[in-house]
Amino acid sequence: MMIIETSWEVCNKMGGIYTVLSSRAREMMSAHKGQVIFVGPLHDDLPQDFVPSVPELLSPWVDKAQESFPLRTAVGHWAVPGEPAAVLVDFRPLWVERGELYFEMWQRYGLEGDKGYGDYDESCLFAIAAARVMHSLVDALRPRRDQVMCIYNEWQTAMGLLYSKALRPELPTLFITHATTVGRSIAGNGKDLYAYMPYYNGDQMAGELGVVAKHAVEKRAAHVSDLFATVSKLTAAECTQLLERSPLVLPNGFEGDFVPRGRKYDAARREARERLREIAQSLTGIEVGERDVFVSLGGRYEYRNKGIDLYVESIARLRQSYRGKRRIFAFVLVPGWVAEPRADLAYLIEHPEARGTALQHPTLTHWLHNMQEDATQSHLRHLGLDRVDERVNLIQIPVYLTGQDGIVGLSYYQLLCGMDYSVYPSYYEPWGYTPLESIAFGVPTITTRYAGFGLWAEEELAGQAKAQELGIPVSVLARTDHNAEEVAEAIAQQLERYATGKLGTLRDIRSACQRLAERAEWKHFYKHYLNAYKALKKAK
């Protein structure tokens, strides 16, 4: 079977969907004998993870159709494990067709494109451009109709699926929603998502929350697609209620090749811990020991949805109660509105002999444009965490960790190697790659039952009472709409148990983490996709 898949995040790292696709690629290439093509957006410059060359699979298309295709494209490989073929398409010329295209979508599907705002237009025009690329690829490569699957991810590509079904209804389609527009909006606006889930109407809430256009195109694609799927049982219930179609569950896996092994891992851990020590010492003026504890939370800057609020609250509680000998440094690795790296901090990192007392703003590695309004900084000031403590401190690193930020100089995965513990007390998390990545790198983690990964981990650890009691490798908290204080206290207690040596040896912890992570690799999870394709083929 030939798989042609599109997403806004193909060769365009923005969030978790990039991790889904890039880590899944190798297993797809193996399962489908290399017949895999990704379609992504083409901007002015080629992305760093795109290798411009003509894969053998795409030679017929390049020879027959690329030059005459009406939009600018780039052909190559996606530089991720498996190195699948990739076509990037420049969708910007479609702006002149926008009115005509939206009128057609209104006629066929009742979509009101004029109610879209923000990234709606850009996403929908890319989706249509991607669908046109898919059609051209199918025409040139000529796979059998029952031996091709076109996959569209998230509402950003939903209009492409609808466009394809209008013009080429014979092409099988799979629509994957990784999080519903309305569900994310309910949670992000401080409303109780779970307590009232059975009573929410998706169309009504879309109007109330101002996401009518995004919800409408997402819901229509869910109903028109041949296969509709999501990533966890948690989100499946959400889709059933808000989109009014029950989806398949295709859980997200991970690719073990992203994790260094043996001596390479040890070297990466030493490098990351040394950099964390330099940052912490330079900011706080405290001498950081080799056995001091580094904790982190990473992800998107969704303060409530990602549980950043509870993480900060738990560190404030820990500061009040902790009496252990090892100091604890908690990091927030979430991109904010960054202005520039701090020159004073960069100087002290390079000149350790100049270190003395704590710097002004000892909780921040980069200056922000919105220093007074930033949610994390405001919360730290409110709780008194903006002042240095001898035992427990919190540091915000508000940048995308690519290794080019001017202070850290390491990627997110490189820095993760240096952590001792991670915390992801999410309120809204359809799957939850960050805790899965954490245990894959040998770092124990805390998550919640409001994360798809948390539910999966709890099921996998069922019956292992000792592992659950000790929090090795995953501690899953029973978060609800109204127990924030209880969860914050549980996080503080768990971190204290780790720092005081009550959770076992580092070697045992790391081994337990990696054993569980291995069970979540794509080689175990991709079978769900294959079963879905077989079921559709049999039904047709």
FENGITA-V360351 format. One record per residue. RES is the residue in three letters. OMEGA is omega in whole degrees, 0 to 359 (* if undefined). Layout:
# FENGITA-V360351
RES/OMEGA ; RES/OMEGA
This chain:
# FENGITA-V360351
MET/175 ; MET/179 ; ILE/173 ; ILE/188 ; GLU/179 ; THR/175 ; SER/174 ; TRP/185 ; GLU/171 ; VAL/184 ; CYS/185 ; ASN/189 ; LYS/179 ; MET/184 ; GLY/187 ; GLY/182 ; ILE/175 ; TYR/180 ; THR/179 ; VAL/187 ; LEU/184 ; SER/179 ; SER/180 ; ARG/191 ; ALA/184 ; ARG/179 ; GLU/176 ; MET/181 ; MET/179 ; SER/184 ; ALA/185 ; HIS/174 ; LYS/176 ; GLY/183 ; GLN/184 ; VAL/179 ; ILE/174 ; PHE/179 ; VAL/182 ; GLY/182 ; PRO/176 ; LEU/178 ; HIS/184 ; ASP/181 ; ASP/176 ; LEU/179 ; PRO/183 ; GLN/183 ; ASP/177 ; PHE/181 ; VAL/182 ; PRO/177 ; SER/183 ; VAL/175 ; PRO/180 ; GLU/181 ; LEU/186 ; LEU/181 ; SER/179 ; PRO/180 ; TRP/179 ; VAL/181 ; ASP/189 ; LYS/196 ; ALA/189 ; GLN/184 ; GLU/180 ; SER/180 ; PHE/190 ; PRO/179 ; LEU/179 ; ARG/180 ; THR/172 ; ALA/183 ; VAL/179 ; GLY/177 ; HIS/171 ; TRP/186 ; ALA/175 ; VAL/179 ; PRO/185 ; GLY/178 ; GLU/181 ; PRO/175 ; ALA/180 ; ALA/172 ; VAL/176 ; LEU/185 ; VAL/177 ; ASP/185 ; PHE/188 ; ARG/177 ; PRO/181 ; LEU/177 ; TRP/181 ; VAL/179 ; GLU/190 ; ARG/182 ; GLY/180 ; GLU/180 ; LEU/180 ; TYR/178 ; PHE/178 ; GLU/179 ; MET/177 ; TRP/180 ; GLN/186 ; ARG/190 ; TYR/180 ; GLY/182 ; LEU/180 ; GLU/183 ; GLY/181 ; ASP/178 ; LYS/178 ; GLY/178 ; TYR/178 ; GLY/183 ; ASP/183 ; TYR/183 ; ASP/182 ; GLU/181 ; SER/184 ; CYS/179 ; LEU/174 ; PHE/183 ; ALA/179 ; ILE/176 ; ALA/179 ; ALA/178 ; ALA/178 ; ARG/175 ; VAL/180 ; MET/180 ; HIS/180 ; SER/178 ; LEU/180 ; VAL/180 ; ASP/183 ; ALA/185 ; LEU/172 ; ARG/172 ; PRO/174 ; ARG/184 ; ARG/180 ; ASP/180 ; GLN/177 ; VAL/176 ; MET/178 ; CYS/185 ; ILE/178 ; TYR/184 ; ASN/172 ; GLU/182 ; TRP/182 ; GLN/180 ; THR/185 ; ALA/181 ; MET/175 ; GLY/178 ; LEU/180 ; LEU/177 ; TYR/180 ; SER/181 ; LYS/179 ; ALA/185 ; LEU/184 ; ARG/186 ; PRO/181 ; GLU/182 ; LEU/179 ; PRO/183 ; THR/172 ; LEU/176 ; PHE/180 ; ILE/172 ; THR/182 ; HIS/175 ; ALA/181 ; THR/179 ; THR/183 ; VAL/179 ; GLY/179 ; ARG/181 ; SER/177 ; ILE/181 ; ALA/183 ; GLY/179 ; ASN/173 ; GLY/179 ; LYS/179 ; ASP/183 ; LEU/192 ; TYR/181 ; ALA/184 ; TYR/184 ; MET/183 ; PRO/186 ; TYR/181 ; TYR/170 ; ASN/187 ; GLY/181 ; ASP/180 ; GLN/182 ; MET/176 ; ALA/177 ; GLY/181 ; GLU/185 ; LEU/175 ; GLY/179 ; VAL/186 ; VAL/186 ; ALA/181 ; LYS/180 ; HIS/184 ; ALA/181 ; VAL/177 ; GLU/182 ; LYS/181 ; ARG/179 ; ALA/179 ; ALA/183 ; HIS/184 ; VAL/184 ; SER/177 ; ASP/175 ; LEU/177 ; PHE/186 ; ALA/171 ; THR/196 ; VAL/182 ; SER/176 ; LYS/180 ; LEU/182 ; THR/177 ; ALA/177 ; ALA/179 ; GLU/179 ; CYS/181 ; THR/182 ; GLN/190 ; LEU/179 ; LEU/173 ; GLU/166 ; ARG/181 ; SER/183 ; PRO/164 ; LEU/174 ; VAL/177 ; LEU/186 ; PRO/181 ; ASN/175 ; GLY/181 ; PHE/181 ; GLU/184 ; GLY/181 ; ASP/179 ; PHE/187 ; VAL/176 ; PRO/183 ; ARG/172 ; GLY/183 ; ARG/179 ; LYS/177 ; TYR/181 ; ASP/180 ; ALA/179 ; ALA/179 ; ARG/179 ; ARG/181 ; GLU/182 ; ALA/181 ; ARG/178 ; GLU/179 ; ARG/177 ; LEU/178 ; ARG/181 ; GLU/180 ; ILE/182 ; ALA/180 ; GLN/183 ; SER/181 ; LEU/189 ; THR/185 ; GLY/180 ; ILE/175 ; GLU/184 ; VAL/181 ; GLY/182 ; GLU/182 ; ARG/177 ; ASP/193 ; VAL/176 ; PHE/182 ; VAL/180 ; SER/167 ; LEU/178 ; GLY/178 ; GLY/178 ; ARG/182 ; TYR/173 ; GLU/197 ; TYR/179 ; ARG/185 ; ASN/182 ; LYS/177 ; GLY/179 ; ILE/179 ; ASP/181 ; LEU/177 ; TYR/180 ; VAL/178 ; GLU/181 ; SER/178 ; ILE/176 ; ALA/177 ; ARG/180 ; LEU/179 ; ARG/182 ; GLN/189 ; SER/192 ; TYR/178 ; ARG/181 ; GLY/182 ; LYS/181 ; ARG/177 ; ARG/180 ; ILE/175 ; PHE/182 ; ALA/183 ; PHE/172 ; VAL/184 ; LEU/186 ; VAL/182 ; PRO/176 ; GLY/180 ; TRP/189 ; VAL/174 ; ALA/182 ; GLU/174 ; PRO/181 ; ARG/181 ; ALA/181 ; ASP/179 ; LEU/179 ; ALA/179 ; TYR/182 ; LEU/177 ; ILE/180 ; GLU/183 ; HIS/184 ; PRO/180 ; GLU/181 ; ALA/182 ; ARG/178 ; GLY/178 ; THR/182 ; ALA/175 ; LEU/169 ; GLN/187 ; HIS/185 ; PRO/181 ; THR/191 ; LEU/181 ; THR/181 ; HIS/176 ; TRP/180 ; LEU/174 ; HIS/184 ; ASN/184 ; MET/184 ; GLN/184 ; GLU/182 ; ASP/187 ; ALA/182 ; THR/181 ; GLN/178 ; SER/180 ; HIS/179 ; LEU/179 ; ARG/182 ; HIS/183 ; LEU/182 ; GLY/180 ; LEU/178 ; ASP/177 ; ARG/183 ; VAL/177 ; ASP/181 ; GLU/187 ; ARG/188 ; VAL/180 ; ASN/178 ; LEU/182 ; ILE/179 ; GLN/174 ; ILE/195 ; PRO/184 ; VAL/166 ; TYR/184 ; LEU/179 ; THR/186 ; GLY/184 ; GLN/188 ; ASP/177 ; GLY/179 ; ILE/185 ; VAL/178 ; GLY/179 ; LEU/175 ; SER/180 ; TYR/181 ; TYR/178 ; GLN/180 ; LEU/180 ; LEU/179 ; CYS/184 ; GLY/184 ; MET/175 ; ASP/182 ; TYR/174 ; SER/183 ; VAL/179 ; TYR/185 ; PRO/191 ; SER/169 ; TYR/178 ; TYR/184 ; GLU/184 ; PRO/174 ; TRP/180 ; GLY/180 ; TYR/186 ; THR/176 ; PRO/177 ; LEU/176 ; GLU/182 ; SER/182 ; ILE/176 ; ALA/178 ; PHE/175 ; GLY/182 ; VAL/180 ; PRO/189 ; THR/173 ; ILE/176 ; THR/184 ; THR/175 ; ARG/174 ; TYR/173 ; ALA/179 ; GLY/178 ; PHE/179 ; GLY/178 ; LEU/179 ; TRP/181 ; ALA/180 ; GLU/178 ; GLU/180 ; GLU/183 ; LEU/181 ; ALA/180 ; GLY/178 ; GLN/187 ; ALA/182 ; LYS/180 ; ALA/181 ; GLN/180 ; GLU/183 ; LEU/182 ; GLY/180 ; ILE/1 ; PRO/184 ; VAL/173 ; SER/184 ; VAL/183 ; LEU/181 ; ALA/179 ; ARG/174 ; THR/179 ; ASP/191 ; HIS/182 ; ASN/184 ; ALA/182 ; GLU/180 ; GLU/180 ; VAL/179 ; ALA/179 ; GLU/179 ; ALA/178 ; ILE/180 ; ALA/181 ; GLN/180 ; GLN/179 ; LEU/177 ; GLU/178 ; ARG/179 ; TYR/185 ; ALA/179 ; THR/172 ; GLY/184 ; LYS/182 ; LEU/178 ; GLY/183 ; THR/179 ; LEU/181 ; ARG/180 ; ASP/180 ; ILE/182 ; ARG/180 ; SER/179 ; ALA/178 ; CYS/185 ; GLN/176 ; ARG/179 ; LEU/180 ; ALA/180 ; GLU/180 ; ARG/179 ; ALA/179 ; GLU/184 ; TRP/180 ; LYS/176 ; HIS/188 ; PHE/186 ; TYR/178 ; LYS/179 ; HIS/176 ; TYR/182 ; LEU/178 ; ASN/179 ; ALA/179 ; TYR/180 ; LYS/181 ; ALA/179 ; LEU/180 ; LYS/180 ; LYS/181 ; ALA/180 ; LYS/*
